[in-house]
């Protein structure tokens, strides 16, 4: 179990830029991902649910999208999971 943290610099990152960093973190085996942009942040955690299933949960936001949106894509809850970059 490892953690991954990244600070975006400059203008607001796009959803695609965020997904690329998440992909990098997941490939490295991270189960706790923190992405920051100024005072805005997203956090993703790979947790065990009450039914012993493991899934991603997301918190925080970057203007138009939030950690829960990214978590839904990671869990495959959206039709175009991972924004087509996986």
Backbone torsions as a table, in degrees:
resi	resn	phi	psi	omega
1	UNK	NA	124.9	-179.0
2	UNK	-136.6	164.8	179.8
3	UNK	-112.5	154.9	178.9
4	UNK	-136.8	130.3	178.1
5	UNK	-133.5	137.8	179.5
6	UNK	-143.7	137.1	177.3
7	UNK	-109.1	118.2	174.7
8	UNK	-78.4	138.8	179.5
9	UNK	-110.5	153.6	175.7
10	UNK	80.8	-139.0	-176.0
11	UNK	-72.8	167.7	-176.9
12	UNK	-59.6	132.1	178.6
13	UNK	-71.7	145.5	176.0
14	UNK	-76.5	166.3	178.0
15	UNK	-62.4	-36.4	178.8
16	UNK	-64.0	-40.9	177.6
17	UNK	-63.6	-40.5	178.5
18	UNK	-64.9	-45.0	179.2
19	UNK	-62.1	-35.7	177.7
20	UNK	-64.5	-40.7	177.8
21	UNK	-67.6	-38.2	177.8
22	UNK	-64.1	-42.9	178.2
23	UNK	-59.2	-43.3	178.2
24	UNK	-61.3	-42.8	-179.5
25	UNK	-66.2	-44.8	-179.9
26	UNK	-63.6	-41.1	178.3
27	UNK	-62.3	-29.9	178.9
28	UNK	-83.4	-1.8	177.7
29	UNK	89.0	14.8	-178.9
30	UNK	-70.7	140.1	176.1
31	UNK	-118.2	-3.0	176.9
32	UNK	-136.0	107.4	-173.7
33	UNK	-116.1	125.2	177.8
34	UNK	-121.0	123.2	177.4
35	UNK	-120.8	130.3	-176.1
36	UNK	-123.8	147.4	173.8
37	UNK	-146.2	101.0	-174.7
38	UNK	60.7	-126.7	178.9
39	UNK	-91.9	1.4	176.9
40	UNK	-93.3	149.8	-177.7
41	UNK	-151.8	158.4	171.4
42	UNK	-129.9	142.5	175.3
43	UNK	-135.5	133.5	177.6
44	UNK	-122.8	134.7	178.2
45	UNK	-129.0	137.0	175.4
46	UNK	-94.5	108.4	-172.0
47	UNK	-120.4	162.6	175.6
48	UNK	-96.6	128.0	-179.8
49	UNK	-85.2	176.8	-179.3
50	UNK	-61.9	-23.4	-179.6
51	UNK	-96.7	18.7	179.9
52	UNK	66.6	12.8	174.7
53	UNK	-86.8	143.6	177.9
54	UNK	-99.9	138.1	179.5
55	UNK	-153.0	165.9	178.0
56	UNK	-90.2	139.8	172.1
57	UNK	-125.2	139.4	-176.5
58	UNK	-124.6	149.6	-178.5
59	UNK	-137.6	160.6	176.4
60	UNK	80.8	-177.9	-177.1
61	UNK	-160.5	158.7	170.3
62	UNK	-125.9	87.6	178.9
63	UNK	52.2	-85.5	-171.4
64	UNK	-89.8	-11.0	-179.5
65	UNK	-143.4	155.9	-176.7
66	UNK	-124.0	176.0	178.7
67	UNK	-61.7	-32.9	178.9
68	UNK	-67.3	-32.9	176.3
69	UNK	-64.2	-44.0	179.9
70	UNK	-66.3	-42.4	179.5
71	UNK	-60.9	-41.0	178.6
72	UNK	-61.3	-39.2	178.4
73	UNK	-67.9	-41.4	178.7
74	UNK	-63.3	-35.3	-179.6
75	UNK	-81.7	-6.6	-179.5
76	UNK	78.4	20.0	-179.3
77	UNK	-81.0	-8.3	178.9
78	UNK	-112.8	147.2	-176.0
79	UNK	-56.1	-39.2	179.9
80	UNK	-106.0	67.0	-176.7
81	UNK	-54.4	140.5	178.0
82	UNK	64.7	16.2	176.3
83	UNK	62.1	20.2	178.6
84	UNK	76.6	11.2	-177.8
85	UNK	-101.0	-6.9	-177.1
86	UNK	-78.6	NA	NA
